[in-house]
């Protein structure tokens, strides 16, 4: 478990802004001094269609209409502003540009300031079934 350094909010913001300008990194960066809000999504496939998707497709995490490449079973972290966000997950077959499984299956989530929202995404029985995105319990990143 990483230690957290408690600083007054104003000092913490000034430190993060000056660090972003100078490009300096320090103890506070590594241990939570400049933590921002983010969405962490773990894309998984249904056990019956997993062999097909693992061979022929790459998962895509869509946050507010922006696609982010992902890996099966691995967390994909996207930094976001605090507030409401639409999250969807799909599979992009090799050699294609569009992702299947996202189509109207996006879910809305609210991310608080300095929150790391953990989400799990799993598709249905068939390869083209939409991914269902659900919130995970805190600390359950396996």
MISE-861719 format. One line per 8 residues: number of its first residue (from 1); their letters; for each residue x, y, z of C-alpha. Coordinates in nm, 2 decimals, always signed. Last residue first. Example, Ala and Ser with C-alpha at 12.3 -4.5 7.8 and 13.67 -1.06 7.14 Angstrom:
2> sa> +1.37 -0.11 +0.71 | +1.23 -0.45 +0.78
//
This chain:
142> xxxxxxxx> -0.76 -0.81 -1.03 | -0.85 -0.46 -0.94 | -1.10 -0.50 -0.65 | -0.97 -0.21 -0.43 | -1.31 -0.04 -0.42 | -1.60 -0.24 -0.55 | -1.64 -0.25 -0.92 | -1.89 -0.04 -1.13
134> xxxxxxxx> -2.05 -0.21 -1.42 | -2.01 -0.18 -1.80 | -2.21 -0.43 -2.00 | -2.05 -0.50 -2.34 | -2.29 -0.53 -2.63 | -2.34 -0.86 -2.80 | -2.15 -0.89 -3.13 | -1.92 -1.18 -3.01
126> xxxxxxxx> -2.22 -1.38 -2.88 | -2.28 -1.47 -2.51 | -2.26 -1.12 -2.38 | -1.97 -0.88 -2.34 | -1.80 -0.79 -2.01 | -1.69 -0.45 -1.88 | -1.56 -0.38 -1.53 | -1.53 -0.03 -1.39
118> xxxxxxxx> -1.31 +0.12 -1.12 | -1.36 +0.50 -1.06 | -1.04 +0.67 -0.93 | -1.16 +0.98 -0.76 | -0.96 +1.30 -0.72 | -1.28 +1.52 -0.78 | -1.58 +1.30 -0.82 | -1.66 +1.08 -1.12
110> xxxxxxxx> -2.03 +1.03 -1.21 | -2.10 +0.74 -1.44 | -2.32 +0.71 -1.75 | -2.34 +0.38 -1.95 | -2.27 +0.33 -2.32 | -2.46 +0.04 -2.48 | -2.60 +0.24 -2.76 | -2.36 +0.08 -3.02
102> xxxxxxxx> -2.05 -0.03 -2.82 | -2.05 -0.40 -2.91 | -1.87 -0.37 -3.24 | -1.58 -0.13 -3.29 | -1.52 +0.04 -3.63 | -1.19 +0.07 -3.81 | -1.13 -0.28 -3.93 | -0.81 -0.48 -4.01
94> xxxxxxxx> -0.81 -0.67 -3.68 | -1.15 -0.68 -3.52 | -1.24 -0.39 -3.29 | -1.42 -0.50 -2.97 | -1.64 -0.27 -2.76 | -1.65 -0.08 -2.44 | -1.86 +0.22 -2.34 | -1.83 +0.50 -2.08
86> xxxxxxxx> -2.03 +0.82 -2.08 | -1.91 +1.08 -1.82 | -2.07 +1.29 -1.55 | -1.84 +1.52 -1.34 | -1.48 +1.55 -1.24 | -1.25 +1.59 -1.54 | -1.11 +1.27 -1.68 | -0.78 +1.07 -1.69
78> xxxxxxxx> -0.83 +0.74 -1.87 | -0.69 +0.42 -1.71 | -0.71 +0.09 -1.89 | -0.69 -0.21 -1.66 | -0.58 -0.54 -1.82 | -0.82 -0.84 -1.88 | -0.81 -0.80 -2.26 | -0.59 -0.50 -2.36
70> xxxxxxxx> -0.71 -0.15 -2.44 | -0.70 +0.12 -2.71 | -0.88 +0.44 -2.62 | -1.17 +0.57 -2.82 | -1.31 +0.92 -2.76 | -1.69 +0.96 -2.76 | -1.71 +1.06 -2.39 | -1.50 +0.76 -2.28
62> xxxxxxxx> -1.48 +0.48 -2.53 | -1.27 +0.18 -2.43 | -1.16 -0.04 -2.72 | -1.09 -0.41 -2.70 | -0.87 -0.58 -2.96 | -1.01 -0.85 -3.18 | -0.92 -1.17 -3.37 | -0.75 -1.41 -3.13
54> xxxxxxxx> -0.87 -1.29 -2.79 | -1.22 -1.24 -2.94 | -1.25 -1.59 -3.07 | -1.11 -1.77 -2.76 | -1.33 -1.55 -2.53 | -1.66 -1.63 -2.70 | -1.77 -1.89 -2.45 | -1.61 -1.73 -2.14
46> xxxxxxxx> -1.77 -1.40 -2.21 | -1.50 -1.13 -2.27 | -1.33 -0.89 -2.03 | -1.25 -0.52 -2.06 | -1.10 -0.37 -1.73 | -1.19 +0.00 -1.71 | -1.02 +0.26 -1.49 | -1.18 +0.61 -1.50
38> xxxxxxxx> -0.97 +0.89 -1.36 | -0.98 +1.20 -1.14 | -0.64 +1.36 -1.06 | -0.38 +1.27 -0.80 | -0.10 +1.52 -0.76 | +0.03 +1.44 -0.41 | -0.07 +1.08 -0.44 | +0.25 +0.88 -0.36
30> xxxxxxxx> +0.45 +0.90 -0.68 | +0.38 +1.27 -0.75 | +0.45 +1.36 -0.39 | +0.79 +1.19 -0.39 | +0.90 +1.40 -0.68 | +0.87 +1.47 -1.05 | +0.97 +1.80 -1.22 | +0.83 +1.90 -1.55
22> xxxxxxxx> +0.87 +2.27 -1.47 | +0.52 +2.37 -1.57 | +0.34 +2.06 -1.46 | +0.53 +2.07 -1.13 | +0.43 +2.43 -1.07 | +0.06 +2.34 -1.13 | +0.09 +2.03 -0.90 | +0.25 +2.23 -0.62
14> xxxxxxxx> +0.00 +2.51 -0.64 | -0.29 +2.26 -0.62 | -0.14 +2.08 -0.32 | -0.07 +2.40 -0.14 | -0.44 +2.51 -0.19 | -0.57 +2.17 -0.08 | -0.37 +2.16 +0.25 | -0.13 +1.87 +0.23
6> xxxxxx> -0.17 +1.51 +0.35 | +0.09 +1.28 +0.21 | -0.04 +0.94 +0.12 | +0.16 +0.61 +0.17 | +0.13 +0.34 -0.09 | +0.00 +0.00 +0.00
//
